[in-house]
Amino acid sequence: MASSRASIKGRKDGRNVAVVPDGLSVLDSVRNSLNHMGDLINSTKHAMSEYIQIQKMNSMETLATGIAHDINSCLLVLHAETRLIMRNCCDEKTLNRVGRITRVLDDLESLVGHLNQLGPEEIAKDLLPRDVSVEVSRVLDAVSSSFSNKNIVPHVSTTSMPLPVLLCQGDMWRILNNLLRNAQEAMPDGGDLLIGTFRRQVDSEYCRKHGNARTGTFAVITVTDHGKGIPPDMLDKIIDPLFTTKTDGQLKGRHGWGLAVVYALTRRRGGGIDVSSQVGQGTTFEVFLPLYTHEEPEQQ
């Protein structure tokens, strides 16, 4: 980088004169300084946004655990009582009413399931190295029929390189299935859905632009839809539990838990999520999971 400071040079007659660099050198120095300052500001914004998100999720996880425990205790009693009534009652009208109550209790059980997935003390059963591409293929095989029913054409590109990461049985189902359902809802008229896996080395430059990301080698899962996209003012909110852009008629039993579960589970496995979107063009989710190196991933 050219220096913008004046230097002193001697003349043949013994006098010293100040030599000032040309204007272009000064402008280049100022421009570089401003660019560096802009990068620092953006990095600070990303880091602050991620920190706030982590604090919100920590609070939500603690709250979710307590609520799930209390609701589950009540459900055990209610289920026992309804089964007793249905076994001993012969009145059809009463049985129909109890049936409606049972369906509500089933919905509450589903809610408890979502809350438990958010909880910080989820038991890590069968936490073993599993190949990401293999796990992704298994999930896609299970949900493939849902694509054709909604005129969605999946395009899958998985790397041939091994991508071992520490996962529990069912982790990839919860991560990918929630992302796929989110993508399907973003394309009500159908379209192309891109799904891929690859290996990425995250360096300090990437971390500087993505807040609390950390350096290392990661397996990355990408899901790209060609829906309407997410407005910039909503990008920081989409992972919040219970946040949704759907109207009451579009919810169909879903209340904004999916991406919160993906975020909580990915962070619990030492990874992270990056979201990019353009209104009118679509959205890309990138899930980063640290490659297994015979050591458990650092928990954030």
C-alpha positions as CSV (number, residue, x, y, z in Angstrom):
1,M,0.0,0.0,0.0
2,A,1.4,3.4,-0.9
3,S,2.2,5.7,2.0
4,S,0.2,8.9,2.3
5,R,2.7,10.6,4.6
6,A,5.0,13.4,3.4
7,S,8.7,12.5,3.3
8,I,11.8,14.8,3.6
9,K,14.4,14.9,0.9
10,G,17.6,16.9,0.7
11,R,18.6,19.1,-2.3
12,K,22.0,19.6,-3.8
13,D,22.2,23.1,-2.3
14,G,21.8,21.6,1.2
15,R,18.2,22.6,1.8
16,N,15.5,20.1,2.8
17,V,12.1,20.0,1.1
18,A,8.9,18.1,1.9
19,V,7.8,15.7,-0.8
20,V,4.0,15.1,-0.7
21,P,2.7,12.0,-2.4
22,D,0.3,12.4,-5.4
23,G,-3.4,12.7,-4.9
24,L,-4.1,9.2,-6.2
25,S,-1.9,7.6,-3.5
26,V,-3.8,9.5,-0.8
27,L,-7.2,8.5,-2.3
28,D,-6.2,4.9,-2.5
29,S,-5.1,4.9,1.1
30,V,-8.4,6.6,2.2
31,R,-10.4,4.1,0.1
32,N,-8.6,1.1,1.5
33,S,-9.1,2.4,5.0
34,L,-12.8,3.0,4.4
35,N,-13.3,-0.5,2.9
36,H,-11.6,-2.0,5.9
37,M,-13.7,0.0,8.3
38,G,-16.9,-1.1,6.4
39,D,-15.8,-4.8,6.7
40,L,-15.3,-4.3,10.4
41,I,-18.7,-2.7,10.8
42,N,-20.4,-5.6,8.8
43,S,-18.5,-8.2,10.8
44,T,-19.6,-6.5,14.1
45,K,-23.2,-6.4,12.9
46,H,-23.2,-10.1,12.0
47,A,-21.5,-11.0,15.3
48,M,-24.0,-9.0,17.3
49,S,-27.0,-10.5,15.4
50,E,-25.7,-14.0,16.0
51,Y,-25.0,-13.2,19.7
52,I,-28.6,-11.9,20.1
53,Q,-30.0,-15.0,18.4
54,I,-28.0,-17.3,20.6
55,Q,-29.2,-15.5,23.7
56,K,-32.8,-15.7,22.6
57,M,-32.4,-19.4,21.8
58,N,-30.8,-20.1,25.2
59,S,-33.7,-18.5,26.9
60,M,-36.2,-20.3,24.7
61,E,-34.5,-23.7,25.3
62,T,-34.6,-23.3,29.0
63,L,-38.2,-22.2,28.9
64,A,-39.1,-25.0,26.4
65,T,-37.8,-27.7,28.8
66,G,-39.9,-26.5,31.7
67,I,-43.0,-26.1,29.7
68,A,-42.6,-29.5,28.0
69,H,-42.2,-31.2,31.4
70,D,-45.3,-29.5,32.8
71,I,-47.5,-30.2,29.8
72,N,-46.4,-33.8,29.6
73,S,-47.3,-34.4,33.2
74,C,-50.8,-33.1,32.5
75,L,-51.1,-35.2,29.3
76,L,-50.3,-38.4,31.1
77,V,-53.3,-37.9,33.5
78,L,-55.7,-36.7,30.7
79,H,-54.8,-39.6,28.4
80,A,-55.4,-42.1,31.2
81,E,-58.8,-40.5,32.1
82,T,-60.0,-40.4,28.4
83,R,-59.0,-44.1,27.9
84,L,-60.9,-45.0,31.0
85,I,-64.0,-43.1,29.8
86,M,-63.9,-44.7,26.4
87,R,-63.5,-48.1,27.9
88,N,-66.5,-47.8,30.2
89,C,-68.8,-45.5,28.3
90,C,-71.4,-46.8,25.8
91,D,-73.0,-43.5,24.9
92,E,-72.1,-42.7,21.3
93,K,-72.4,-38.9,21.7
94,T,-70.1,-38.9,24.7
95,L,-67.6,-41.1,22.9
96,N,-67.5,-38.7,20.0
97,R,-66.8,-35.8,22.4
98,V,-64.0,-37.8,24.1
99,G,-62.6,-38.6,20.6
100,R,-62.4,-34.9,19.9
101,I,-60.6,-34.4,23.2
102,T,-58.2,-37.2,22.3
103,R,-57.3,-35.5,19.0
104,V,-56.5,-32.2,20.9
105,L,-54.3,-34.2,23.3
106,D,-52.5,-35.7,20.3
107,D,-51.8,-32.1,19.0
108,L,-50.5,-31.2,22.4
109,E,-48.2,-34.2,22.3
110,S,-46.8,-32.9,19.0
111,L,-46.2,-29.6,20.6
112,V,-44.3,-31.2,23.5
113,G,-42.2,-33.0,20.9
114,H,-41.2,-29.7,19.3
115,L,-40.4,-28.2,22.7
116,N,-38.2,-31.2,23.6
117,Q,-36.3,-30.8,20.4
118,L,-35.5,-27.2,21.4
119,G,-34.4,-28.2,24.9
120,P,-30.7,-27.9,25.8
121,E,-30.6,-31.1,27.8
122,E,-31.7,-33.4,25.0
123,I,-30.1,-36.8,25.5
124,A,-27.6,-37.5,22.7
125,K,-28.4,-41.1,22.1
126,D,-26.3,-43.0,19.5
127,L,-24.1,-40.0,18.8
128,L,-21.8,-41.6,16.2
129,P,-19.9,-40.5,13.0
130,R,-22.4,-40.7,10.1
131,D,-21.8,-39.7,6.5
132,V,-23.8,-36.6,5.6
133,S,-24.4,-37.6,2.0
134,V,-25.6,-41.0,3.0
135,E,-28.0,-39.5,5.6
136,V,-29.3,-37.0,3.2
137,S,-30.0,-39.7,0.6
138,R,-32.0,-41.7,3.1
139,V,-34.2,-38.7,4.0
140,L,-34.8,-37.9,0.4
141,D,-35.8,-41.5,-0.3
142,A,-38.4,-41.3,2.5
143,V,-39.9,-38.0,1.3
144,S,-39.6,-38.3,-2.5
145,S,-43.3,-38.9,-3.0
146,S,-44.2,-35.5,-1.5
147,F,-42.3,-33.8,-4.3
148,S,-44.3,-35.1,-7.2
149,N,-47.6,-34.4,-5.4
150,K,-46.7,-30.7,-5.3
151,N,-45.1,-30.4,-8.8
152,I,-41.7,-29.9,-7.2
153,V,-38.6,-31.3,-9.1
154,P,-35.7,-32.1,-6.8
155,H,-32.1,-31.8,-8.2
156,V,-29.7,-33.6,-5.9
157,S,-25.9,-33.2,-6.0
158,T,-23.9,-35.0,-3.3
159,T,-20.2,-35.1,-3.1
160,S,-18.4,-38.5,-3.5
161,M,-16.0,-37.4,-0.7
162,P,-16.6,-38.9,2.7
163,L,-18.4,-36.4,5.0
164,P,-18.4,-38.0,8.5
165,V,-20.0,-35.9,11.2
166,L,-21.2,-36.7,14.7
167,L,-25.0,-37.1,14.6
168,C,-27.6,-39.0,16.5
169,Q,-30.1,-41.3,14.9
170,G,-32.8,-39.1,13.4
171,D,-30.8,-35.8,13.5
172,M,-30.6,-35.5,9.7
173,W,-34.3,-36.3,9.4
174,R,-35.1,-33.4,11.7
175,I,-32.7,-31.0,10.0
176,L,-33.4,-31.8,6.3
177,N,-37.1,-32.6,6.6
178,N,-37.8,-29.2,8.2
179,L,-35.8,-27.5,5.5
180,L,-37.6,-29.4,2.7
181,R,-41.0,-28.6,4.2
182,N,-40.0,-25.0,4.4
183,A,-38.9,-25.0,0.8
184,Q,-42.1,-26.7,-0.4
185,E,-44.2,-24.1,1.3
186,A,-42.2,-21.4,-0.4
187,M,-43.1,-22.9,-3.8
188,P,-46.9,-23.5,-3.7
189,D,-47.0,-23.7,-7.5
190,G,-44.0,-26.1,-7.7
191,G,-40.6,-25.6,-9.3
192,D,-37.0,-26.7,-9.0
193,L,-35.6,-27.6,-5.6
194,L,-31.8,-27.9,-5.3
195,I,-30.3,-30.1,-2.6
196,G,-26.6,-30.7,-2.3
197,T,-23.7,-31.7,0.0
198,F,-20.1,-30.6,-0.2
199,R,-17.0,-30.0,1.9
200,R,-15.9,-26.5,2.8
201,Q,-12.9,-25.1,4.6
202,V,-14.0,-22.1,6.6
203,D,-11.3,-19.5,6.9
204,S,-10.9,-16.3,8.8
205,E,-12.2,-14.2,5.9
206,Y,-15.5,-16.1,5.9
207,C,-15.7,-15.8,9.7
208,R,-15.1,-12.0,9.5
209,K,-18.2,-11.7,7.3
210,H,-20.4,-14.1,9.1
211,G,-20.3,-13.1,12.8
212,N,-19.7,-16.0,15.1
213,A,-18.7,-18.6,12.5
214,R,-15.5,-20.4,13.4
215,T,-12.7,-21.7,11.2
216,G,-12.4,-25.4,10.4
217,T,-13.5,-28.0,7.9
218,F,-17.2,-28.6,7.6
219,A,-19.7,-30.7,5.8
220,V,-22.3,-28.4,4.2
221,I,-25.9,-29.3,3.3
222,T,-27.6,-26.8,0.9
223,V,-31.3,-26.5,0.2
224,T,-32.3,-23.9,-2.4
225,D,-35.9,-23.1,-3.4
226,H,-37.1,-20.9,-6.2
227,G,-39.9,-19.4,-4.3
228,K,-40.8,-15.8,-3.5
229,G,-37.8,-15.2,-1.3
230,I,-37.5,-13.6,2.1
231,P,-37.5,-9.8,2.6
232,P,-34.3,-8.5,4.1
233,D,-36.1,-7.2,7.2
234,M,-37.3,-10.7,8.0
235,L,-34.1,-12.6,7.6
236,D,-33.0,-12.1,11.2
237,K,-36.4,-13.3,12.4
238,I,-37.1,-16.5,10.5
239,I,-35.2,-18.7,13.0
240,D,-37.1,-17.4,16.0
241,P,-39.5,-20.0,17.5
242,L,-43.2,-19.3,16.6
243,F,-42.2,-16.7,13.9
244,T,-44.1,-17.3,10.7
245,T,-45.2,-15.3,7.6
246,K,-48.2,-17.6,7.1
247,T,-51.8,-16.6,7.8
248,D,-54.0,-18.6,10.1
249,G,-55.5,-20.4,7.1
250,Q,-52.1,-21.5,5.8
251,L,-50.6,-22.8,9.1
252,K,-52.2,-26.3,8.9
253,G,-50.8,-27.1,12.4
254,R,-47.4,-25.6,11.9
255,H,-46.5,-22.6,14.0
256,G,-42.9,-21.6,13.0
257,W,-41.0,-24.4,14.9
258,G,-39.2,-26.0,12.0
259,L,-36.3,-23.6,11.5
260,A,-35.9,-23.0,15.2
261,V,-35.4,-26.8,15.6
262,V,-32.9,-26.9,12.8
263,Y,-30.9,-24.0,14.3
264,A,-31.0,-25.4,17.8
265,L,-29.9,-28.9,16.7
266,T,-27.2,-27.7,14.3
267,R,-25.7,-25.5,17.0
268,R,-25.9,-28.4,19.5
269,R,-23.7,-30.4,17.1
270,G,-21.1,-27.6,16.9
271,G,-22.3,-26.2,13.6
272,G,-24.3,-23.3,12.2
273,I,-26.7,-22.0,9.5
274,D,-26.3,-19.4,6.8
275,V,-29.3,-18.1,5.0
276,S,-29.3,-16.0,1.8
277,S,-32.3,-14.8,-0.1
278,Q,-33.5,-12.6,-2.9
279,V,-37.1,-11.5,-3.1
280,G,-38.7,-13.0,-6.2
281,Q,-35.9,-15.5,-6.8
282,G,-35.7,-17.8,-3.9
283,T,-33.8,-18.7,-0.7
284,T,-30.7,-20.9,0.1
285,F,-30.1,-22.5,3.4
286,E,-26.6,-23.8,4.2
287,V,-26.2,-26.0,7.2
288,F,-22.6,-26.4,8.5
289,L,-21.6,-29.4,10.5
290,P,-18.0,-30.0,11.7
291,L,-16.3,-33.0,10.1
292,Y,-15.5,-35.7,12.6
293,T,-11.8,-35.8,13.6
294,H,-12.0,-38.3,16.5
295,E,-12.8,-35.5,18.8
296,E,-16.2,-34.2,19.8
297,P,-17.1,-30.9,18.2
298,E,-16.7,-27.8,20.3
299,Q,-20.1,-26.7,21.6
300,Q,-21.0,-23.1,21.1
